[in-house]
């Protein structure tokens, strides 16, 4: 039972008659909830009830019904004086635009933006609404207010997470204020939200957190610097790579430097290219790849063929494709990355690499050729890749996939088509 409900029950027990009256109103809310969206207008007044138990039940019911009719009442509930009610309202708002979120919400495991166990990260994050999903600004503003000044820290952290999932750019000013908190969860969720929104100017606003003493927060700040291409943080990041901090922080810092290719970083990449730590080797390979200097291809190919750790080998494969290796022979870098989409352990490493690679016209054409002969998992995930990075030339490929007999493949292809068409508007 929610802590709020326990307190509500205790309070009701002290007031003769109040328990029965509250129970009656709660029963009324539940009866209206059975009417679906048509009952929302009847439930909404209960959000102003004097009993927090009743208000919580009203927020819960409206969030569960969902749909556009729930948006305005849930926005109102984000201003409640109880943190649990604010959290339920936030979950409900996110669920409108990301169906299924209500089943997990804040109790689901934290997800770092593309971060694997080795500290490696990439420039995509799947826990986010599709680009084609348009979220009203008023929703982002409401979540931002909770992130900045919610009643409880869990409510603030939940709201910050919601801002990121919904790409709530309008909430950024409040998010920056939330990042002045001393609460680890708020800081972490706020940084992940900044990463997802991808406003380049945010890089400078969160750079101070590169020195946060908590590794989880510090890593999220490092990731943000890389994903937002904050070149003003390069010296700090290089210092972290060569420092004596936790290895996870050093790995993340090298990956962040690798996201901002410049020849001045070549010395750093060379230093860690053969390092005993696989996370540092992976970051070095990615850095070389993004430099796009063909003279690095031979050395990278030798490393790719001899590397024994799959995570590092994927980074080297990515680098080789960036350096121009686009042949489709079995075992070649690009087919290797695509084949890894079948792996439960490494598909979330390979897919973001493919998203980045597919932004290149020649590489995207090569990927198009791999789609028809792919496995179910390959087709499904390549449809997602093309949806995020494909162009007009990808539409015929996705339209063909939309006719695939596998329902999941067809569904992902349609999603990809919608995302591309939205970008082409």
N, C-alpha and C positions, 0 to 999 in steps of 0.2 A: 504494500500500500504506500502511496505517496506520503512523505512526511507531512505535507500540508493537510492531507485528508485525516491523518491521525490526530493532528492538532485540532482540526475542525470537529472531529467526533468528541474529543475531550471537552472542548468548549461547549458543544451542544448539550453534553451531559450535565453541565452545571446550570443550564438555563431551562427551567421547566417549560415544556411545550415546544421549545425551539427545535428539538430534534425531529419531532413529527412534522413540523411545518417545513423544515429543510428537506426532509425525505419526500414530502409531497411535491415540492417544487422540482426536486431532482427527478422524480417519476414523471412529472410533466415534461421536463426537458427530453427525457428518453422517449416518451410517447411521440413528441414532435419530431424527434430524430428519425423515427420510422417512416416519416413522410419524405425523406430524402431532401433534395435541394429545396423543395417547397416548404419544408419546415424551418429553414434557416431564419427567415424573418420572424418566426414565432419564438425561436430560441434566443435570438440576439438580445432582447431586453434583459434576459437573465444574466448577461455579462455585467450588469450594474447591480446585481443582488448584493445585499449586505453580508451574506454568508459566503466566505471564500470557497466552501465546498460546492455550493451551487454554481458559482462562477466558473470553477474548474470544470465541472461537469458540462456546462454550456460550451466552454472553449473546446473541451474534448469532443463533444458531439459535432460541433461545427467543423472542426478539423477533420474528423472522420468522414463527414459527408463530402467535404472538399468542393472543388469546382469554383468557377468564377464568382458565384454567389457568396462564397465563404470569405472572399478576400477582405472586403471592408470590415465585417465584424471581427475578423482575426487581427486586422491592423489595430482596431480599437482595443482588443485584448492584450496587445503588446504593451499597452500603457497601464496594465493592471498593477496593483500594489503588492502582488504576490509573485515571487520568482518562478514558482512552478507553473503558474498560469501563463506568464510571459513565455516560458519555454514551450509549453504546448501550443501557444499561438504561433511562435516562430516555426516549430515543426510543421504545423498545418499550412502555413504560407509556403514553405519550401516544397511541401508535398504537392501543392497545386501545380507547380511547374516541373517537379521531378517526382513523378508518381512512384510510390514505394518507400520514400524517405521516412514516412511516418512509422513504418514498421521497425526502423532501426534508430533513426534520430541520433541523439547525443550518446546513446548507449552503445552504438557501433564502434568498432575499433578505429583509432585515429589513423588517417592516411596522410603520409607525407607526400608532397607533390612529386610523384614519379620516383620516390626514393626506395631503393632496394636495401637488403640487409648489408650490403657492402658500402653503403653511403653514396652510391652512384645515383645520379638523377638526370632527368631529361627535361625537355621543354613542353611536355603535355601532362595533363592530369585528367583522369576519366571521371572523377567525382564532381561533375559539373553539368549544367544544362547545355544542350546543343546550341551552337551559335544562332540557329534559326528560331530558337525559343525566345520570344520577346516578353520580358518581365516589366510590368509597369514601374515607373520610377518611384511611385508612392510606396511600393513594397520595399524597395531597397532603402528608402529613407526611414521607414519604420524599423527595419532591422538594424540600421545604423544607430538609431537612437538607443536601442536596447544594448547593442555592443558597447556603446560609450557609457551608458549610465543605467544598465539594468539593475534590478533589485538585488540579485545575487551574482556571484562570479560565474557559476554554471550557466545562468541565463545569458550573461554577456558573451561567454565562450560559444554557446549555442548560436547566438545571433551572428557572431563573427563568422562562424562556419557557414551559416545560411547566406550571408552576404557574398561569400566566395562562390558557393554553389550556384547562386543566381546571377553571378557576374555583376554585382550591384555597384556599378561605378558611382552612382549618386551618393553612395554611403561612404565614399573614401574619406571625406573630412572627419566624419565621426570615427571611422576606423583608425585614422592616425591618432586621434585622441585616446582611443581604446588601447593603443599600443604603448601608452605611457603607464599602463597598469603594472603592478608588481606580481600579478597572478600568472603563473606559467601557462595555464590552459588558455587564457585570454590572449596572451602574447603569441602562443603557437598558432591558434586558430586565426588570429588576425593576420599573421604573416602568410599563412597558407591562402587566406582570402586575397591578400594583395598579389600573391603570385598568380592566382586564377584570373583576377581582373585584368592584369597585364597592362596597366597604365605605366608607361616608361618613367614618368616623373615621380612615381612612387618610390623608385629606387633610392633616391636621396633622402626621402622622408623616413625610411626604415633602416638606413645604413648604420645608425648608432647601435643597433641591436647586434651587429657583428661582434661586439665585445661582451655580449650577455654571458654571465657565468654559467648558465644552465645549458648543457650541450644540445638538448632538443631545440631550444629556442635559438641558440646560436646557429645550428645547422639550418633551421628554417630561414634565418636571416641571410645566411650564405647562399642558399638556394635562390632566394628572392633576388639577390644581387646578380646572380648569373642569368636567371630567367628574364629579368628586366633589363639585362645588358647595361648594368650600371658601371660604366668604365671608370667612374670616379672612385670605385671601391677596389680597383685592381691591385693597388699597392697593399691594401689591407688584406686582400685575399691571398696574394703571394706570400705575405708574411705568415699567414695562418698555415699555408702549405708547408713551409719550411720551419714552422715553430715546433714547440714541444707539447702541443695540446693533444686532445684525444684523437686517435687515428680516424674516427668517423668524421670529425670536424675537418681534418686535413684532407681526407678523400673528397668531401663535399666541396672544399675550397678549390681543389685542383679541377674538379668538374666544372665549377663556376667560372674559373679562369678560362677553361676550354670553350665555354660558351661565347667568349668574346675574343675571337682570334686576332692576334697581332704578332708580328715577328719578334717583338720584344719578349714574348713568353716562350719562345723556342728553347731557350736555355733551360727553363723550368721543365718543359716536356722531356727534354733529353735526360735530365737528372733522374726522372722517375720512370723512364721507358722500360727499364729492366729491373725495376724495384721488386723486392720480395713480396711487397703487399699488393695483392691483386687489384684492390680498389684504386690505388695510385697508378698502377700500370694501365688500367682502363681509362682513367682520366687523361693520362698522357696521350694515349692513342687517339682519343676523341679530339684533343687539341691539335695534333698533327693533321688529322683529317680535315678539320675546319680551316686550317691554313691553306688547304687546296694547292699545295706545291707538288707538282708531279714528281719531283726528284725524291720525295719521301716514299713513293709507292713501293719501290723494291725492298727497302728495309722493313716497311710495314707488312709486305707479303711474306717475308721470311718469318717475322714474328707470328703472323696469323697461322702459318703452317705448323709452327712448333709449339704454340701456346696450349697448355693443358687445362686451363680453367675456362669454363664456358662463358662466364660473365665477361672476362677480359676478351675472349675471342669474338664475342658479339661486338664489343667496342672497336676491335680491330677490323672486323668486317664492315662496320659502319664507316670507319675511316677510309678503307679501301674504295668503297663506293663513292665517297666524297672525292677521292683522288682519281676517279674516272673508271674504276673497274665495274662495268655494268653487264658483263657477259652473263649468260643464263645457264652455263654448264653446271651440272651437279657438283656441289662442293664449293662453287664460286661464292663470293661474299653475299651478293644480293639474294640468290636462292637460299643460301644458308640462313639469312635473316628471316625470310618468308617461312621456311620450314620450321623455324623456332616458334612460330605462332601456334604450333601444335603442342608445345611444351607448357604444362601448367606452371612450372617453376620459373620459366624465363620469357614467357610470351609478353609479360608486362615490361620487360626490358627491350625486347625486339620491336614491339609495336611503335613506341615513341620514336625510335630511330627511323623507322619506315615513314612515319609522319613527316619528320624533318627532311628525309631524303626525297620524298614525293613532291616537295616544292620545286625541285629541279625538273625542268621539262623532259630532258632526256631520260632521267631515271624513272620518271612517272610513266613514260611510254614503255620502258622495259617492264615495269610492274604490271602494266596492262596486259602484257603478254603472258604473265604468270598466273593471272586470275582464272582463266577457263580451266586450267588443269589442276587447280588447287584442291586441297581437301576441304571438308566442311569448315573446319576451324580457320583455315587459310582464307577461304572465300569470305567468311563472316568478318574476320578482322581486317582483311584488305579492303572490304567495303567501307569499314569505319575509317581506315587510313585515307582512302580516296575522298571520303566525305569531308574530312578535315583539311586535306591538302590538295585535292584534285581540282582540275579546271573544267572548262567546257568539254575538253577532249575526253574526260573521264565519264561523261554522262552515258555514252553508248555502252560502255563496259558495265556500268551499274544498272542500266536498263535491261541488259541481258541477264545479269544476276537476279534482277527482280522477278524473272520468270523461272528461277531455280525451283525445283520441287521441294527443297528444304525450306520450311517456313521461316526459320531463323535467318537463313542467308537472305531470303527475299525481303524480310523485314529490315535487316540492316542495310540492304541495298537501297530501299526506299528512303530510309533515314539519311543515307549518304546523298541521294539525289536532292532531297529537300535542303540539306546544308549547302550544297554547291549552288543550287538555284538561288538561295538566299544571298550568297556572296556575290552572285552575278547580277543582282538587282541594281 
